[in-house]
Amino acid sequence: ASTGGPPALQHILTSLPKTFPVPVVIAQHMPKIFTQSFSQRLDAVSQLHVKEAEDKEPIKAGTVYIAPGNTHMAVRKRGREVYLEFVDGTQYIYRPSVDLLIGTTAEVYERQSIGVILTGMGNDGLVGMKQMKEKDGYIIAQDEETCVVYGMPRAVVLANLANMVLPIDKISEEIMRAL
């Protein structure tokens, strides 16, 4: 997510149940000084535990990990442990990179991955969603009518990568259905 992402993410996360059976990783284009308070605010209003991610942190079901602002984050697997890794990625224009986070999520979880692309300018997420589609993951894009800026979802929709294109108020339902 990018422009318009904070309220969109809040809507989705507050609609997911406390018993949500998988981890959630988020790349929201946002400066570092805001991601800590953003995580704390979402934690206060959501049934899930929401936190700013830490480097090398193992991820677990029912927890939401938000990439620190200006920090690229990847999902990695060592043995059976899945963890987060902060990456120096000068090739990525947007920080944190949606492409990197989605692409590495697809590498680890393959067809069990669900990617959600939300409101924002540009096309960050397009490359990562292509990687997810190649691994047979499930992709949900926010519709134009409910986006503040229909750039990132538009790029994914125009590339015919989205399994579903939905208004923001239907995305959490679709995530639960897709599990």
N, C-alpha and C positions, 0 to 999 in steps of 0.2 A: 504494500500500500504506500501511497505518497499523499498528495494533496487531497484532503478530505478523509484520510485514513483513520485518524483517531476516533471520530464518532462511529464510523463504519465498524471498526474493530470492537468498540465497546458494545455496539448493538449485537454483533455475532457472539462475542464471549459471554455476555450476560444472558444469552439465550441457551447456552450449553449447560447440561446438568452436572451436578457435583460428581457424579459417577462416570464422567467422560472417560472412555477406556484407552485413550492414546495421548501421547505428548503433542503439544502444539508449539511450533517455532514460527516466529514472526520477524520479518524485515519491514520496518516502517521507516521511510525516509524522514529522519528527524535528527536535529543536532544532539550531541551527547548530553548537554546540560538538561535536556528535557526527558530523556528516556527513563531515567530513574523515577522521577515523579509520575510520569505516565504509567509506568508499571505499577507503582503503588496505588494510584487512583483506580486502575482496572482491577487490582487485587481486592480493593475495598468494595467494589460493586459486583464482582463476579463470584459465582459459586466455585470456580476453579482457582487454584493458586497461580497468581501471575507474578513474574519476577523479571528483573533485568538479568539477562544471561551472564554467566561467568565462563571464562576460558577453561577448557578441559572438563567442564561440568557434565556428569552423566545426566541423561534425560529420562524422565519417567512419566507414566500415564497420569493424566489429570492435572498436569502442570503446564503452564504457558510460559515460554521463554522468549523475551523480546531482545533482539540484538541491540547492544548499546549503540547510541548514535555515533555515526562516523566510523563504525567498526564492522568489517565484513565477518560474517559468521557462516560456518559450514557444519553439516551433520556428518559425523564420522563413525566408523564401527571398528572395534578392536575385539576380536573374539566374539563374545555375546554382548559386550557392553557397547551401547550407543551413547555418544557424547558430542558436545559442541566444541568447536575449535575456532578461535579467532584467526583470521587469515589476512596477510598483507597482500592485497590484490590490486595492483596499480592499473590493471587492464579494465577494471570496473569503473564506469563513470559515476554511477549512483552509489551512495553510501548510507546505510548498509545495502549491499547488493541483493536484490530479490533473485536475480539469475543464479548466483552462487548458492544461496540457501535452498532454492527449489531444486536446482540440479543435483546438489549433494544429498538432499532428502530422497530424491528419486533413485540415486545410486544405492543408498542404504535400504530403503523400504520397497523399492521397485513397484510392483503392481498393488501393494498395500498402501501406497502414498496417495494423499489427496492434496491437491494444490488449489488454493483460492487466490485469485488475482482481483484486487480491489482498486478503487478509484485512485487516479494519479496521472501525472503527465509523463510523456515519453513512452518508452517501450521496455523498461526494465521488467524482467519476468518472462519475456518472450522466449529467450534462449533456454532458460531453465524449464519452462513449460514444454518446450519441444523435447528436452531430455526426459521429462516426466512422461510424456506421451509415448516416447520410444520404449519406456519401461512398462507401459500399459497402466500407468497411474490414472487417477480420476481428476478431472480439472473442472473447476467451477469459476465462472467469470461474473462479476457484478454487471448488471445491465446499465445501459446508457442513461436511462431515466433517473436512476438513483445515485449516479456518480456525480461528484463535484466536478471532476475532470475525467472524461472518458478517453484517456490515452492508453494506459497500461492494459486495461481489459479489452479495449478496442483492438490492440495489436494481436492479442491472443485469439480473439473472436475472428478477426479477419484471416488469421493463419489456420482457421478451422481446427483449433486445438481444444476448444472448450466442449466438454460433455454436456454442460448445462450453463445457460446464461440466465441469471435470476436477479430480481430486485433484492436489495439488502435484507429485507425482512423475511426472505425465504431461504437465505443461504445456510443458516444454522440447521434448519430442518433437513436440507439436502445433505449436509455433512453427516448428520445422524443417520439418514437413510443409506448413504453410501458406505457407512462402516459395516 
